[in-house]
Amino acid sequence: MPRKPKPPTCEDCYFHKNLLCALELNEPCSTFRPNRPEGLVPPRQPVLLMRAPRWASRVA
């Protein structure tokens, strides 16, 4: 049975590791970014889904 990944902590954050964090919290904040060897990686953006124009659904 696979183990559950451990929840992130402030010590795992890029900003904390590089002394860029000014917050003293007991849990990761909303700006948490994992500290990775390749540096700061932006969060994934949601996929943009194209919809048909509103006027296309009208029947003349």
Backbone as JSON, one array per atom type, in Angstrom:
{
  "sequence": "MPRKPKPPTCEDCYFHKNLLCALELNEPCSTFRPNRPEGLVPPRQPVLLMRAPRWASRVA",
  "N": [[0.84, -1.17, 0.0], [0.67, 2.18, -0.94], [2.37, 4.94, 0.59], [1.0, 7.85, 2.15], [1.67, 11.09, 0.93], [3.7, 13.33, 2.82], [2.38, 16.23, 4.43], [3.07, 19.55, 3.22], [5.48, 21.74, 4.75], [6.53, 24.82, 6.33], [9.28, 24.74, 6.29], [9.8, 23.43, 3.96], [9.43, 25.25, 2.0], [10.27, 27.43, -0.73], [10.67, 30.19, -0.29], [11.14, 30.32, 2.47], [13.49, 28.76, 2.73], [15.32, 30.33, 1.34], [15.53, 32.57, 2.83], [13.57, 34.53, 2.41], [11.1, 34.84, 3.45], [8.87, 36.56, 5.53], [7.04, 35.87, 7.36], [5.77, 34.35, 10.35], [4.51, 31.59, 10.8], [2.65, 28.62, 11.73], [1.99, 26.87, 9.81], [2.05, 26.21, 6.23], [1.73, 29.09, 4.12], [-0.44, 30.91, 1.83], [1.22, 31.58, -0.25], [3.02, 29.55, -0.58], [5.63, 27.78, -2.11], [7.17, 24.96, -3.45], [10.51, 24.1, -2.53], [12.76, 23.53, -4.89], [15.38, 21.87, -6.77], [15.67, 23.14, -9.28], [14.9, 25.69, -8.77], [12.64, 28.46, -8.25], [9.46, 27.66, -9.27], [6.73, 28.49, -11.25], [3.23, 28.2, -10.34], [1.06, 25.7, -11.78], [-1.04, 26.62, -14.47], [-4.58, 26.73, -14.98], [-6.19, 24.83, -17.58], [-7.18, 26.43, -20.53], [-10.36, 26.51, -21.73], [-12.04, 26.62, -24.71], [-15.08, 28.12, -25.61], [-18.08, 28.0, -27.55], [-19.16, 30.93, -29.31], [-21.66, 33.11, -27.86], [-23.61, 34.02, -29.62], [-23.68, 32.04, -31.52], [-25.34, 29.97, -30.76], [-27.89, 30.8, -31.17], [-30.84, 30.51, -33.09], [-31.9, 31.48, -36.25]],
  "CA": [[0.0, 0.0, 0.0], [1.52, 3.37, -1.02], [2.28, 5.88, 1.7], [0.47, 9.18, 1.85], [2.74, 12.08, 0.97], [3.61, 14.17, 4.01], [1.94, 17.58, 4.08], [4.19, 20.51, 3.16], [5.71, 22.6, 5.92], [7.24, 26.06, 5.98], [10.67, 24.39, 6.04], [9.87, 22.94, 2.58], [9.1, 26.36, 1.11], [11.36, 28.15, -1.4], [10.89, 31.48, 0.35], [11.75, 30.08, 3.79], [14.86, 28.25, 2.54], [16.16, 31.4, 0.81], [15.4, 33.7, 3.77], [12.73, 35.56, 1.79], [9.8, 34.83, 4.12], [8.8, 37.42, 6.71], [5.94, 35.39, 8.19], [6.06, 33.34, 11.37], [3.29, 30.8, 10.9], [2.84, 27.21, 12.05], [1.61, 26.09, 8.64], [2.37, 26.92, 4.99], [0.8, 30.16, 3.76], [-0.98, 30.82, 0.47], [2.29, 31.79, -1.24], [3.94, 28.41, -0.5], [6.17, 27.18, -3.34], [8.16, 23.96, -3.06], [11.91, 24.39, -2.79], [13.24, 22.51, -5.83], [16.73, 22.15, -7.29], [15.62, 24.05, -10.42], [14.54, 27.02, -8.31], [11.24, 28.82, -8.12], [8.67, 27.22, -10.42], [5.39, 29.04, -11.11], [2.19, 27.18, -10.24], [0.42, 25.35, -13.06], [-2.23, 27.38, -14.8], [-5.65, 25.86, -15.47], [-6.32, 24.74, -19.03], [-8.17, 27.34, -21.08], [-11.31, 25.8, -22.58], [-12.74, 27.54, -25.61], [-16.51, 27.87, -25.76], [-18.68, 28.6, -28.75], [-19.7, 32.26, -29.02], [-23.07, 33.1, -27.45], [-24.49, 34.23, -30.76], [-23.69, 30.84, -32.36], [-26.4, 29.06, -30.34], [-29.2, 31.36, -31.56], [-31.36, 30.05, -34.38], [-32.58, 32.59, -36.92]],
  "C": [[0.9, 1.25, 0.0], [1.3, 4.29, 0.18], [1.67, 7.19, 1.23], [1.63, 10.16, 1.88], [2.58, 12.96, 2.21], [3.18, 15.57, 3.6], [3.12, 18.54, 4.07], [4.28, 21.33, 4.44], [6.43, 23.86, 5.45], [8.7, 25.77, 5.65], [10.88, 23.86, 4.62], [9.69, 24.05, 1.55], [10.35, 27.05, 0.55], [11.69, 29.44, -0.66], [11.55, 31.33, 1.72], [13.2, 29.66, 3.65], [15.82, 29.34, 2.08], [16.05, 32.69, 1.61], [14.6, 34.86, 3.18], [11.36, 35.68, 2.47], [9.86, 35.69, 5.37], [7.71, 36.97, 7.68], [6.43, 34.37, 9.2], [4.78, 32.58, 11.63], [3.64, 29.36, 11.24], [2.49, 26.3, 10.87], [1.95, 26.88, 7.38], [1.3, 27.97, 4.65], [0.36, 30.0, 2.3], [0.07, 31.04, -0.61], [3.31, 30.66, -1.24], [4.33, 27.93, -1.89], [7.22, 26.17, -2.92], [9.57, 24.41, -3.41], [12.46, 23.26, -3.63], [14.63, 22.87, -6.31], [16.73, 23.14, -8.45], [15.18, 25.45, -10.04], [13.04, 27.22, -8.22], [10.5, 28.47, -9.4], [7.27, 27.79, -10.25], [4.35, 27.94, -11.02], [1.58, 26.91, -11.6], [-0.84, 26.18, -13.26], [-3.32, 26.43, -15.27], [-5.7, 25.9, -17.0], [-7.43, 25.68, -19.48], [-9.07, 26.57, -22.03], [-12.07, 26.82, -23.41], [-14.21, 27.13, -25.7], [-16.99, 28.51, -27.05], [-19.21, 29.98, -28.38], [-21.19, 32.18, -28.68], [-24.02, 33.23, -28.64], [-24.59, 32.98, -31.63], [-24.82, 29.89, -31.99], [-27.78, 29.56, -30.72], [-29.6, 30.87, -32.94], [-32.17, 31.19, -34.99], [-33.95, 32.2, -37.4]]
}
